[in-house]
Amino acid sequence: MGSLCQRMTEDLKLENYAPKTRSEYLRCAKQFAAYHMRSPAEMSAREIRDFLLSLALEGKGVETLKMHIAALKFPLRHDAASARGDRGAALAEGPAASPDPSILLRGVLRRPRGPANILPVLSFVGL
């Protein structure tokens, strides 16, 4: 994950993310890579879904899931803008580009933890 990690670090700095946010995003990406034991660049939506589901089954809270989703969406959003030749748009959008998943998660916060708790999160990110 070396070059991917370096690129993600640079992109997060370019978009002026806070140091704590950068370290959390990188931690989440490394945890994702360690879970599947290969580079995130080689993985599909199915692997993302499996990873998020494993976190939910471990009893992780909604805030933890939201952090992992944001961290995993960052390179996807950034790469999509670069593929369109619109890297400036990704930079202009910055951290607030994604809709706030907490709006969709209000009901989830009141439910018991477990596999059913992750379903609205997975549907929000299209998995």
C-alpha positions in Angstrom: 0.0 0.0 0.0 3.1 2.2 0.0 2.6 4.4 -3.1 -1.2 4.5 -2.6 -0.7 5.6 1.0 1.7 8.3 -0.1 -0.6 9.5 -2.8 -3.6 9.6 -0.4 -1.5 11.5 2.1 -0.5 14.1 -0.5 -4.1 14.4 -1.8 -5.4 14.9 1.8 -2.8 17.6 2.3 -3.7 19.3 -1.0 -7.4 19.4 0.0 -6.4 20.9 3.4 -7.8 18.1 5.6 -6.9 18.5 9.3 -3.9 16.4 10.5 -6.2 14.3 12.7 -8.5 13.6 9.8 -5.6 12.6 7.6 -4.3 10.2 10.1 -7.7 8.6 10.7 -8.4 8.3 7.0 -5.0 6.6 6.5 -5.6 4.3 9.5 -9.0 3.3 8.1 -7.5 2.6 4.6 -4.6 0.5 6.2 -7.2 -1.4 8.3 -9.2 -2.1 5.1 -6.0 -3.3 3.3 -5.0 -5.5 6.2 -8.5 -7.1 6.4 -8.2 -8.3 2.8 -4.4 -8.6 2.8 -4.0 -6.8 -0.5 -4.0 -3.3 -1.9 -7.3 -1.3 -1.9 -6.6 -0.4 -5.5 -7.4 -4.1 -6.4 -10.7 -4.3 -4.5 -14.3 -3.8 -5.6 -17.5 -2.6 -3.9 -18.0 -6.2 -2.6 -14.8 -6.1 -0.6 -15.8 -2.7 0.8 -19.2 -4.1 1.8 -17.6 -7.2 3.4 -15.2 -5.0 5.4 -17.9 -2.7 6.6 -20.1 -5.6 7.5 -17.3 -7.1 9.6 -16.9 -3.9 11.5 -20.7 -3.9 12.2 -20.5 -7.5 13.4 -17.7 -6.6 15.7 -20.1 -4.1 17.3 -18.4 -0.9 16.0 -20.6 2.2 16.4 -22.2 4.3 13.7 -19.5 7.0 14.0 -16.8 4.4 13.4 -18.6 3.2 10.3 -19.1 6.7 9.0 -15.3 7.4 9.4 -14.4 4.3 7.5 -16.9 5.1 4.7 -15.6 8.6 4.4 -12.0 7.3 4.3 -12.8 4.7 1.7 -14.9 7.1 -0.4 -12.1 9.7 -0.5 -9.8 8.1 -3.0 -12.8 7.0 -5.1 -14.1 10.5 -5.4 -10.7 11.9 -6.0 -9.9 9.3 -8.7 -13.2 9.9 -10.4 -12.6 13.6 -10.7 -9.0 12.9 -12.0 -10.3 10.5 -14.6 -12.7 13.2 -15.8 -9.8 15.5 -16.0 -11.5 17.6 -13.4 -9.0 17.4 -10.5 -9.7 21.0 -9.7 -13.4 20.1 -9.0 -12.3 17.5 -6.4 -10.0 20.1 -4.8 -12.8 22.7 -4.8 -15.3 20.2 -3.3 -13.0 19.4 -0.4 -14.2 17.5 2.7 -17.8 18.7 2.5 -18.4 17.2 -1.0 -20.3 14.1 0.2 -23.8 14.3 1.7 -23.9 13.9 5.5 -24.8 10.2 6.1 -25.9 11.1 9.6 -29.2 12.2 8.1 -29.9 8.7 6.9 -28.5 7.2 10.1 -30.8 8.8 12.6 -33.0 5.7 12.9 -29.9 3.5 13.0 -28.6 5.2 16.1 -31.6 4.1 18.1 -31.4 0.4 17.0 -29.3 -2.3 18.7 -25.9 -2.9 17.2 -25.4 -5.8 14.8 -25.7 -6.7 11.1 -29.1 -5.0 10.6 -27.5 -1.7 11.9 -25.2 -1.5 8.9 -27.9 -1.9 6.2 -28.8 1.8 5.9 -25.1 2.7 5.8 -24.4 0.2 3.0 -27.3 1.3 1.0 -26.3 5.0 1.4 -22.9 4.3 -0.1 -24.4 2.1 -2.9 -23.2 -1.3 -1.7 
